[in-house]
Amino acid sequence: SVDRARLESGAEHDLWLAFQKLEPTVDADCSRGDYAAALMALASARPAVDRFFDDVLVMADDPAIRANRLALLRGIAQTMNRVADISKLAV
């Protein structure tokens, strides 16, 4: 799980916060079978996701920071995979 105390302010914290706010909405949409609404909610997080990958080095030298960032990304992937298996999307 993500250790909030290890999140740096800025893009990293903003991404965590965005998904904390989105997760209940996505859960509710998926429970109703409204995957289009869930996908739209997730799409609203794109600026936070883009900023994170522009500003944050996920594979930091500090193992605890790196593990925390990977945990953050795992949680986001789990939320996104409730709507669609993003690994199956063609680029």
C-alpha positions as CSV (number, residue, x, y, z in Angstrom):
1,S,0.0,0.0,0.0
2,V,1.0,3.6,-0.5
3,D,2.7,5.3,2.4
4,R,1.3,8.8,2.2
5,A,4.1,10.2,4.3
6,R,6.6,9.2,1.6
7,L,4.7,11.1,-1.2
8,E,6.5,14.2,-2.4
9,S,4.4,17.3,-2.8
10,G,3.5,18.3,-6.3
11,A,2.8,15.8,-9.1
12,E,3.2,12.7,-6.9
13,H,0.9,13.8,-4.2
14,D,-1.6,15.3,-6.7
15,L,-1.8,11.9,-8.6
16,W,-2.5,10.1,-5.3
17,L,-5.1,12.6,-4.4
18,A,-6.8,12.5,-7.8
19,F,-7.3,8.7,-7.5
20,Q,-8.4,8.9,-3.9
21,K,-11.2,11.1,-5.2
22,L,-11.9,9.1,-8.3
23,E,-12.0,5.6,-6.8
24,P,-15.4,5.8,-5.2
25,T,-16.9,7.2,-8.4
26,V,-15.3,4.5,-10.5
27,D,-16.4,1.8,-8.0
28,A,-20.0,3.1,-8.1
29,D,-20.1,3.3,-11.9
30,C,-18.7,-0.2,-12.3
31,S,-21.2,-1.6,-9.7
32,R,-24.0,-0.2,-11.9
33,G,-22.4,-1.5,-15.0
34,D,-21.9,2.0,-16.3
35,Y,-18.4,1.5,-17.7
36,A,-18.7,4.5,-20.0
37,A,-19.1,6.8,-17.0
38,A,-16.3,5.1,-15.2
39,L,-14.0,5.5,-18.2
40,M,-15.0,9.2,-18.4
41,A,-14.1,9.7,-14.8
42,L,-10.8,8.0,-15.2
43,A,-10.1,10.1,-18.3
44,S,-10.4,13.2,-16.1
45,A,-7.2,12.2,-14.3
46,R,-5.1,12.4,-17.5
47,P,-3.5,15.8,-16.6
48,A,-2.4,14.4,-13.2
49,V,-1.1,11.2,-14.8
50,D,0.8,13.1,-17.5
51,R,2.3,15.5,-14.9
52,F,3.4,12.6,-12.7
53,F,5.3,11.0,-15.6
54,D,6.8,14.3,-16.7
55,D,7.9,15.4,-13.2
56,V,8.6,12.2,-11.2
57,L,11.3,9.6,-11.5
58,V,9.5,6.4,-10.6
59,M,12.6,4.3,-10.3
60,A,14.3,6.5,-7.7
61,D,17.6,5.4,-6.2
62,D,16.0,5.2,-2.7
63,P,14.3,1.8,-2.5
64,A,11.6,2.9,-0.1
65,I,10.6,5.9,-2.4
66,R,10.7,3.6,-5.5
67,A,8.5,1.0,-3.8
68,N,6.0,3.6,-2.7
69,R,5.8,5.0,-6.2
70,L,5.3,1.6,-7.7
71,A,2.6,0.9,-5.1
72,L,0.9,4.1,-6.2
73,L,1.0,3.0,-9.9
74,R,-0.2,-0.5,-9.0
75,G,-3.2,1.0,-7.2
76,I,-4.0,3.2,-10.2
77,A,-3.7,0.2,-12.5
78,Q,-6.1,-1.8,-10.4
79,T,-8.6,1.0,-10.5
80,M,-8.3,1.4,-14.2
81,N,-8.5,-2.3,-14.8
82,R,-12.0,-2.4,-13.3
83,V,-13.1,-0.6,-16.5
84,A,-10.8,-2.2,-19.1
85,D,-7.6,-4.3,-19.1
86,I,-5.4,-1.5,-20.3
87,S,-2.6,-4.0,-21.2
88,K,-4.8,-5.1,-24.1
89,L,-5.1,-1.7,-25.7
90,A,-3.2,-1.3,-28.9
91,V,-1.1,1.9,-29.3
